[in-house]
Amino acid sequence: MTASILQYYDSFDEWARLETPAGIVELDRTLRIIDRSVPAACDMLDLGGGPGRYTLAMAERGHRCQLVDLSPHLVEEANARIAASPHASTTPRAVVGDATDLSAFADASFDCVLALGPFYHLTKSEDRTAAARDCFRVLRPGGIILAAFIPRLSGVADLIDRAARSPEQVNVSAFTDAATDGIFENPSAEGFQSGCYLTPLEAGDLFRASGFQVDKTISVRSIHYGREKAYLEVAHNDPDLAKVMQKQADKLSLNEAVVATCGHALIVASKPDP
Ligand SMILES: C[S@@+](CC[C@H](N)C(=O)[O-])C[C@H]1O[C@@H](n2cnc3c(N)ncnc32)[C@H](O)[C@@H]1O
């Protein structure tokens, strides 16, 4: 499975993903959620940080952010971007690593873990548990994790679009398994590979079982989901209306139906401080 993830990220332009209309909205809301959730000048772990978009944004905000990613190709790209940024001297070099084994980091090393990627790639329950436990271990008491997951209803519904666009990537058993137990196995070598679509309850339980207190489950794209291009057009034509839409989208991002059906969601959880 690792090989197919690496193959996918070797050819997919992950940096450019956040420059599409959907990506612009995802990045904007994710950054605002992070800003609201973490204290100033944190030690952060950007787990599954890819080419470093969030690491650099965190460095700009005065956090010290360590990027770890499974993909050597993306780590190399991240290091080139870090080196070329004004934050090269305060940001550690990105390293290759697996979310299921953070033994390179001591207990209680970080105030915040951003896990904006690994959990929806981990299709084995024991791997998700190992990753959640290690995130808990490397956090200081009172530390925060923001972990992205793809809610089951949303992930499965998206497979309908994907089957139309790329028929080789979705067959009867892959669709049935995804709808039944949330594990999608792409039968082809093309496109985004296996994925894990947890229900919001399962996602919360995963982190609670490792000792976290789940503070919030937030839809990232909220009611803008699938309509980001239209929303950005409104923002261009009528900024006041767009501001109201954004405010309502922020409010509705906590609505359970929105969380379940509108693309990526974030678990915001904390390590109790006894
Ligand atoms: C969709 S990208 C997200 C990148 C970045 N966090 C963002 O939000 O723009 C998912 C990332 O998770 C990484 N990843 C997948 N499985 C992982 C694992 N087990 N450990 C560490 N990183 C992993 C991938 O290599 C990829 O960079």
The ligand as an SDF file (V2000), in Angstrom:
LIG
                    3D

 27 29  0  0  0  0  0  0  0  0999 V2000
   -3.5260   14.9690    0.5030 C   0  0  0  0  0  0  0  0  0  0  0  0
   -1.8600   15.0970    1.0290 S   0  0  0  0  0  0  0  0  0  0  0  0
   -1.9700   16.4380    2.1820 C   0  0  0  0  0  0  0  0  0  0  0  0
   -0.6990   17.2450    2.2830 C   0  0  0  0  0  0  0  0  0  0  0  0
   -0.7960   18.4240    3.2490 C   0  0  0  0  0  0  0  0  0  0  0  0
   -0.9360   17.9800    4.6310 N   0  0  0  0  0  0  0  0  0  0  0  0
   -1.9690   19.3080    2.8940 C   0  0  0  0  0  0  0  0  0  0  0  0
   -2.9810   19.2780    3.6150 O   0  0  0  0  0  0  0  0  0  0  0  0
   -1.8740   20.0240    1.8880 O   0  0  0  0  0  0  0  0  0  0  0  0
   -1.6480   13.6940    2.1190 C   0  0  0  0  0  0  0  0  0  0  0  0
   -0.2280   13.5390    2.6000 C   0  0  0  0  0  0  0  0  0  0  0  0
   -0.1700   12.5150    3.5780 O   0  0  0  0  0  0  0  0  0  0  0  0
    1.0420   11.7880    3.3700 C   0  0  0  0  0  0  0  0  0  0  0  0
    0.9070   10.4730    4.0070 N   0  0  0  0  0  0  0  0  0  0  0  0
    0.1020    9.4600    3.6460 C   0  0  0  0  0  0  0  0  0  0  0  0
    0.2480    8.4170    4.4840 N   0  0  0  0  0  0  0  0  0  0  0  0
    1.1740    8.7870    5.4050 C   0  0  0  0  0  0  0  0  0  0  0  0
    1.7780    8.1380    6.5280 C   0  0  0  0  0  0  0  0  0  0  0  0
    1.4400    6.8870    6.8760 N   0  0  0  0  0  0  0  0  0  0  0  0
    2.6860    8.8230    7.2250 N   0  0  0  0  0  0  0  0  0  0  0  0
    3.0700   10.0800    6.8780 C   0  0  0  0  0  0  0  0  0  0  0  0
    2.5390   10.7350    5.8200 N   0  0  0  0  0  0  0  0  0  0  0  0
    1.6010   10.1030    5.0970 C   0  0  0  0  0  0  0  0  0  0  0  0
    1.1880   11.7530    1.8620 C   0  0  0  0  0  0  0  0  0  0  0  0
    2.4880   11.4320    1.4410 O   0  0  0  0  0  0  0  0  0  0  0  0
    0.7370   13.1700    1.5000 C   0  0  0  0  0  0  0  0  0  0  0  0
    1.8040   14.0710    1.5260 O   0  0  0  0  0  0  0  0  0  0  0  0
  1  2  1  0
  2  3  1  0
  2 10  1  0
  3  4  1  0
  4  5  1  0
  5  6  1  0
  5  7  1  0
  7  8  2  0
  7  9  1  0
 10 11  1  0
 11 12  1  0
 11 26  1  0
 12 13  1  0
 13 14  1  0
 13 24  1  0
 14 15  1  0
 14 23  1  0
 15 16  2  0
 16 17  1  0
 17 18  1  0
 17 23  2  0
 18 19  1  0
 18 20  2  0
 20 21  1  0
 21 22  2  0
 22 23  1  0
 24 25  1  0
 24 26  1  0
 26 27  1  0
M  CHG  2   2   1   9  -1
M  END
$$$$
